[in-house]
Structure formats: structure tokens, C-alpha cells
Amino acid sequence: MLPEHNALPPERWQQRKSAQTRLRLVQAGIKCLVEHGYAGLTTAAVALRCDVSRGAMHHHFPTRLELVSAVVDQVFYDRMRSFLEDYFSALQERGEELLVEVACEAHWRSVQTPEYAAYLELASAARTDSELAQFFDPAAQRFDDVWTREMIEAFPQLRDKWDAMKLANDIVSATHMGMVLNAPVFGRGERMARVQSLLVVVIKGLYGTV
């Protein structure tokens, strides 16, 4: 059987190859960010990591900020997709009666990913880097709007409790961020588990199910 790309017109194959290269560069950017912080996210570092020429790097991302912008979008939307896939899979296995537990556990897993670590690096850097903040802050706000719409679709049974659902999302997000940042102090054992258990009780209380 011939390779799949042989069945494509040359221009379509080039487009696909270009898109794959761009994605590989962005994913390498996320790794640079997680391993070396915002200062380590440079076009030179990404090009070296992917073993591509500076010309190829410049073709996809002429400036560092264009690379950073693409990384920001990838970080936000990859994490949202992985959370939703994890949530729906777990819900199917465990049942609707454990909806809050399943959602909280899936969200907790989503904040222990490289994408979330990258988000924290960006959020921290944007606090003091005005150039980064100019596009990170609006991107974060846009993502919050998208996340809200996705949560409405993911939890249709809670649409009549919209205010509670939004507040629950904010509480879970803030609590899990704090848990991640305090991991060196809390450890990964009983102390974390107790906070997570209390969080489930609080969220159930918001929905009037306890």
C-alpha cells in the first residue's frame, strides 16, 4: 500500500507537513517553558530541540512573541480537551450519581499536566512582563468564556443552576491551583486527599445535593 501522502495533491501534502511541523514546534515550546520557565521559551531553543533550521523556525514563528502566542493557545485548549475527554470517560464508567466526584477528580488530574504547568509559568511571568501580559491576559479571559460554554455543554443537568455551576468552577480552579503550588508543603498523600474530599462536599453544597 502506498503511503497516505502519495494520495494527496502536492500542495495538500505540503500544507499537512507544515501544520505538523508547526505543532511539533509549539509542543517543544511547551516543554521548554515547563523545564526552563518563560525565559527559556525562545525560538532558538525550540529550533534546537526540534532539530529544525533557523529559517524553518522563522517561517513558522518570525518572532518570539508569535511563538509564545501559539503556545498560550495550545496550553489553554489542550488542557480543556483533555479534561473533557477524561471527565466523560470517567462519568461513563462511574455513573451520573457521582458527577461531582468525577468532575473534581478529572479537574485535579488536568492541573497535574505539562499544559497546566506551562500555564502557571505564563501566568506568573505575565504578572511582571507587560509585553507578555498584553496578549496573555486577553487570551486567558477568552479562554474563560470558552471554558464556561463548554461546561454548560458538559453539565446539561446543571443548566438551571448556572450561578452555582460558575461559582463551583471558580472554587475548584482556585483550590486546585493552590494545591498544586503548595504540593511541596502538603505532599501528595493524606493532606491533599482531605482537601479534595472537602472540596467535593463544598461543591455538592452549592448544588443543594448534600
GUMIVO-279728 format. One record per residue: x, y, z of N, C-alpha, C in turn. Coordinates in pm, whole numbers. Each point is the difference from the previous one (the first is absolute). Layout:
BEGIN
((X, Y, Z), (X, Y, Z), (X, Y, Z))
...
This chain:
BEGIN
((85, -120, 0), (-85, 120, 0), (89, 125, 0))
((-36, 97, -82), (78, 123, -8), (-20, 83, 125))
((100, 77, 43), (-17, 92, 112), (-116, 95, -25))
((-64, 38, 109), (-120, 83, -12), (27, 129, -75))
((118, 63, 24), (24, 131, -62), (10, -9, -152))
((29, -122, -53), (9, -13, -145), (-136, 15, -67))
((-107, -18, 78), (-135, 12, -55), (-47, 145, 1))
((79, 90, 63), (-40, 140, 11), (68, 82, -109))
((-67, 106, -47), (67, 95, -90), (122, 58, 70))
((104, 35, -75), (123, 51, 63), (-23, 118, 93))
((-90, 93, -39), (-22, 117, 86), (-66, -38, 132))
((-91, -100, -5), (-65, -47, 123), (100, -69, 91))
((89, -77, -60), (102, -69, 80), (92, 102, 66))
((38, 103, -73), (85, 103, 58), (-70, 72, 115))
((-130, 26, -16), (-77, 65, 106), (-4, -86, 125))
((-22, -131, -21), (-5, -90, 115), (136, -6, 68))
((105, -11, -80), (135, -6, 56), (32, 126, 77))
((-41, 115, -54), (24, 128, 66), (-75, 7, 133))
((-125, -47, 0), (-81, 3, 122), (61, -92, 106))
((51, -115, -42), (62, -93, 93), (127, 58, 60))
((77, 69, -84), (123, 63, 49), (-33, 110, 99))
((-101, 79, -32), (-41, 108, 90), (-43, -56, 136))
((-80, -107, -3), (-45, -61, 125), (119, -53, 80))
((94, -61, -69), (118, -53, 67), (81, 112, 66))
((8, 114, -66), (71, 114, 57), (-72, 54, 124))
((-132, 8, -8), (-77, 50, 115), (13, -95, 118))
((-9, -130, -26), (14, -98, 108), (139, 6, 63))
((100, 23, -83), (136, 18, 53), (8, 127, 84))
((-74, 103, -43), (-4, 123, 78), (-58, -21, 138))
((-103, -84, 8), (-60, -31, 130), (102, -69, 90))
((76, -94, -57), (102, -70, 78), (109, 96, 48))
((42, 92, -88), (99, 100, 41), (-52, 85, 115))
((-126, 38, -10), (-64, 83, 102), (-6, -71, 134))
((-42, -127, -2), (-13, -78, 123), (136, -25, 64))
((100, -30, -82), (131, -38, 53), (88, 119, 38))
((-18, 113, -71), (93, 112, 20), (-69, 133, 30))
((-132, -1, 14), (-70, 124, 30), (-18, 87, -123))
((-62, 116, 19), (-29, 87, -114), (126, 48, -70))
((105, 25, 76), (125, 46, -61), (58, -105, -94))
((-33, -126, 22), (53, -107, -83), (-81, -28, -124))
((-111, 71, -17), (-84, -19, -118), (45, 97, -109))
((92, -44, -83), (52, 83, -108), (-7, -78, -132))
((2, 74, -109), (-3, -67, -131), (126, -84, -21))
((114, 49, 49), (124, -75, -16), (-5, -132, 76))
((-51, 3, 123), (-8, -122, 81), (-96, -101, -62))
((-112, 49, -53), (-98, -89, -62), (55, -60, -128))
((66, 81, -82), (58, -50, -124), (104, -108, 29))
((82, 23, 102), (101, -99, 36), (-65, -128, 48))
((-103, 13, 80), (-68, -118, 55), (-65, -83, -110))
((-54, 65, -101), (-67, -69, -110), (94, -34, -115))
((124, 45, 11), (99, -23, -106), (-49, 54, -134))
((-47, 125, 2), (-39, 67, -123), (91, 122, -20))
((10, 44, -122), (86, 114, -31), (-63, 129, 52))
((83, 101, 15), (-53, 131, 42), (-95, 55, -105))
((29, -32, -128), (-90, 46, -106), (-137, -63, 11))
((-5, -130, 30), (-128, -69, 17), (-74, 55, 123))
((76, 25, 106), (-60, 56, 121), (-58, 139, -31))
((75, 80, -71), (-45, 135, -33), (-121, -3, -92))
((-10, -101, -83), (-116, -13, -90), (-128, -17, 81))
((5, -80, 104), (-120, -25, 81), (-20, 107, 107))
((109, 44, 61), (-10, 98, 108), (112, 103, -16))
((-29, 108, -73), (103, 102, -25), (52, 67, 127))
((-84, 6, 105), (42, 64, 123), (-29, -90, 119))
((67, 29, 109), (-24, -77, 124), (-144, 14, 45))
((-54, 121, -9), (-136, 21, 48), (-104, -78, -80))
((25, -18, -130), (-91, -81, -80), (6, -146, 45))
((118, -47, 36), (13, -134, 56), (-73, -9, 133))
((23, 97, 85), (-63, 0, 132), (-153, 2, -14))
((-50, 80, -93), (-144, 7, -22), (-58, -136, -38))
((71, -71, -89), (-46, -133, -41), (6, -98, 117))
((102, 11, 83), (12, -86, 118), (-115, 26, 97))
((-33, 127, 20), (-111, 36, 89), (-128, -68, -44))
((-33, 12, -127), (-123, -62, -52), (3, -152, 17))
((114, -60, -32), (12, -146, 10), (-18, -46, 144))
((62, 72, 93), (-9, -34, 143), (-145, 4, 47))
((-70, 107, -34), (-138, 15, 44), (-90, -111, -55))
((4, -16, -131), (-100, -87, -64), (35, -148, 12))
((128, -34, 6), (37, -140, 23), (-49, -46, 137))
((17, 86, 99), (-43, -40, 134), (-152, -15, 6))
((-72, 89, -65), (-146, -10, 1), (-46, -129, -68))
((62, -31, -114), (-38, -123, -71), (29, -124, 85))
((118, -2, 63), (36, -118, 79), (-91, -15, 121))
((-38, 113, 61), (-92, -6, 114), (-134, -58, -41))
((-56, 50, -111), (-131, -47, -44), (3, -147, -39))
((104, -43, -67), (11, -141, -37), (10, -87, 125))
((80, 43, 96), (16, -74, 125), (-132, -5, 77))
((-66, 114, 10), (-126, 9, 74), (-106, -93, -58))
((-23, 9, -130), (-105, -82, -62), (31, -148, 9))
((127, -35, -14), (38, -141, 12), (-25, -52, 141))
((41, 77, 101), (-19, -41, 139), (-148, -3, 37))
((-76, 97, -50), (-142, 5, 32), (-73, -122, -55))
((39, -41, -119), (-62, -118, -61), (26, -124, 84))
((117, -7, 60), (36, -117, 81), (-67, 4, 137))
((-13, 118, 60), (-40, 7, 140), (-144, 45, 22))
((-62, 66, -98), (-140, 33, 10), (-30, 142, 43))
((-120, 48, -39), (-41, 138, 25), (-7, 35, 148))
((-26, -100, 86), (-16, 30, 142), (132, 47, 63))
((110, -23, -68), (131, 43, 50), (55, 115, -86))
((-89, 77, -59), (41, 107, -91), (99, 96, 64))
((-28, 47, 120), (88, 99, 63), (137, -60, 29))
((1, -121, 55), (128, -66, 27), (81, -19, -128))
((-67, -48, -105), (68, -23, -127), (57, 129, -57))
((-80, 108, 4), (45, 128, -55), (118, 56, 79))
((-8, -6, 133), (110, 52, 83), (128, -81, -22))
((-13, -131, -9), (118, -85, -21), (61, 24, -138))
((-85, 15, -102), (51, 25, -135), (69, 136, -7))
((-57, 99, 69), (63, 133, 1), (135, -6, 72))
((5, -75, 109), (126, -14, 74), (107, -64, -87))
((-39, -101, -75), (97, -63, -92), (45, 99, -107))
((-91, 89, -42), (34, 94, -107), (100, 105, 44))
((8, 26, 131), (96, 100, 47), (134, -63, 36))
((15, -127, -26), (128, -67, 23), (65, -39, -133))
((-32, 75, -103), (50, -26, -134), (107, 103, -38))
((81, -30, -100), (97, 100, -49), (-69, 128, -48))
((-119, -15, -59), (-72, 118, -49), (-34, 95, 114))
((-41, -55, 113), (-34, 87, 113), (126, 60, 61))
((107, -79, 7), (127, 54, 49), (45, 116, -88))
((-20, -15, -132), (34, 108, -92), (-87, 123, 23))
((-129, -24, 26), (-91, 111, 29), (47, 77, 124))
((38, -71, 104), (46, 67, 122), (125, 83, -27))
((91, -53, -82), (120, 76, -35), (-36, 129, -74))
((-94, -10, -93), (-42, 117, -77), (-72, 101, 88))
((-90, -49, 85), (-76, 90, 87), (94, 75, 95))
((98, -71, 52), (96, 62, 91), (84, 104, -73))
((47, -35, -120), (83, 92, -76), (-78, 123, -44))
((-128, -19, -34), (-83, 112, -47), (-23, 104, 109))
((17, -41, 125), (-21, 94, 110), (99, 115, -4))
((122, -28, -46), (104, 104, -1), (50, 34, -140))
((-43, -76, -100), (43, 25, -138), (-117, 62, -77))
((5, 130, -17), (-114, 70, -62), (-20, -43, -146))
((109, -33, -69), (-12, -43, -139), (-77, -131, -8))
((31, -94, 85), (-72, -126, 5), (-144, 21, 45))
((-19, 84, 101), (-134, 23, 54), (-96, 56, -104))
((53, 75, -97), (-87, 62, -100), (-80, -101, -80))
((54, -119, -20), (-81, -99, -71), (-36, -121, 87))
((77, -24, 110), (-36, -112, 87), (-130, 28, 74))
((-15, 120, 55), (-119, 31, 78), (-128, -8, -84))
((-6, 63, -119), (-120, -15, -83), (-24, -145, -43))
((109, -74, -27), (-16, -141, -38), (-60, -80, 115))
((44, 28, 122), (-54, -70, 117), (-147, 32, 18))
((-38, 124, -24), (-141, 38, 13), (-85, -64, -107))
((52, -6, -125), (-73, -69, -107), (-16, -147, 32))
((106, -60, 52), (-7, -141, 34), (-102, -26, 109))
((-10, 91, 96), (-99, -16, 107), (-141, -1, -58))
((-24, 85, -99), (-131, 1, -66), (-26, -132, -73))
((102, -49, -71), (-15, -128, -72), (-21, -114, 100))
((79, 0, 107), (-12, -103, 103), (-142, -1, 57))
((-55, 119, 26), (-135, 10, 54), (-101, -62, -94))
((11, 30, -129), (-93, -57, -98), (13, -152, -5))
((124, -49, 8), (22, -145, -3), (-57, -67, 124))
((9, 67, 115), (-55, -57, 123), (-153, -9, -7))
((-62, 97, -65), (-146, -5, -17), (-38, -122, -83))
((80, -27, -104), (-27, -116, -84), (31, -130, 74))
((105, 1, 81), (41, -122, 69), (-91, -36, 117))
((-65, 101, 60), (-85, -24, 116), (-143, 51, -26))
((-68, -56, -100), (-134, 50, -35), (-100, -12, 115))
((21, -97, 88), (-91, -19, 112), (8, 112, 104))
((103, 86, -13), (19, 108, 96), (-27, 137, -60))
((-57, 4, -120), (-22, 129, -66), (-94, 90, 77))
((-93, -58, 75), (-92, 82, 78), (66, 50, 129))
((125, -39, 22), (76, 45, 117), (128, 69, -49))
((-19, 87, -99), (115, 61, -67), (91, 74, 97))
((-57, 83, 88), (82, 78, 93), (83, -93, 89))
((-64, -107, 47), (71, -96, 85), (111, -70, -78))
((-28, -34, -126), (100, -69, -82), (121, 89, -25))
((-22, 127, -29), (110, 92, -24), (83, 18, 127))
((-69, 17, 114), (71, 15, 127), (77, -127, 33))
((-61, -116, -25), (68, -127, 26), (127, -11, -83))
((-8, 39, -126), (117, -5, -87), (111, 91, 53))
((-38, 119, 45), (100, 94, 52), (65, -55, 127))
((-81, -61, 88), (53, -54, 125), (95, -117, -27))
((-42, -89, -89), (84, -115, -34), (131, 47, -63))
((-8, 94, -94), (121, 49, -67), (96, 64, 100))
((-53, 85, 87), (86, 69, 97), (59, -98, 102))
((-81, -94, 46), (48, -98, 98), (108, -89, -60))
((-23, -49, -121), (98, -88, -61), (130, 73, -35))
((-10, 126, -37), (121, 77, -22), (80, 9, 130))
((-69, 30, 108), (67, 7, 129), (62, -132, 41))
((-70, -111, -28), (52, -132, 34), (127, -30, -79))
((0, 35, -129), (119, -22, -83), (117, 81, 53))
((-23, 127, 28), (109, 87, 45), (50, -38, 139))
((-88, -61, 81), (39, -40, 135), (43, -145, 11))
((12, -67, -114), (40, -142, 1), (130, -25, 77))
((101, 89, -10), (122, -25, 78), (-25, -1, 151))
((-102, 73, 45), (-32, 6, 142), (-98, -111, 38))
((-106, -15, -82), (-105, -97, 31), (44, -144, -23))
((89, -19, -97), (30, -135, -42), (-111, -50, -91))
((3, -128, -34), (-99, -55, -93), (-90, -103, 67))
((0, -6, 133), (-72, -105, 69), (-129, 45, 65))
((-14, -30, 129), (-126, 18, 72), (-44, 147, 3))
((92, 90, 15), (-37, 142, 11), (-69, 48, -128))
((53, -35, -115), (-63, 34, -128), (-136, -68, -11))
((-8, -126, 39), (-125, -75, -11), (-109, 62, 87))
((36, 50, 117), (-100, 61, 88), (-54, 130, -60))
((88, 79, -59), (-45, 124, -65), (-93, -33, -116))
((38, -100, -80), (-82, -39, -114), (-137, -51, 46))
((-4, -76, 109), (-128, -50, 53), (-88, 115, 47))
((59, 97, 69), (-76, 115, 45), (-51, 81, -118))
((80, 11, -104), (-41, 73, -119), (-126, -62, -61))
((-6, -132, -6), (-119, -68, -52), (-122, 35, 84))
((15, 1, 133), (-111, 34, 88), (-48, 142, -25))
((93, 93, -17), (-35, 140, -25), (-77, 14, -130))
((47, -65, -105), (-65, 11, -131), (-139, -63, 4))
((-14, -112, 65), (-133, -61, 14), (-93, 93, 76))
((53, 70, 100), (-82, 95, 75), (-50, 114, -89))
((83, 46, -94), (-41, 104, -91), (-118, -45, -86))
((2, -128, -38), (-107, -53, -85), (-119, -51, 82))
((9, 10, 133), (-111, -46, 82), (-16, -150, 5))
((111, -73, -18), (-9, -146, -3), (53, -64, 128))
((34, 85, 99), (41, -55, 131), (-81, 72, 107))
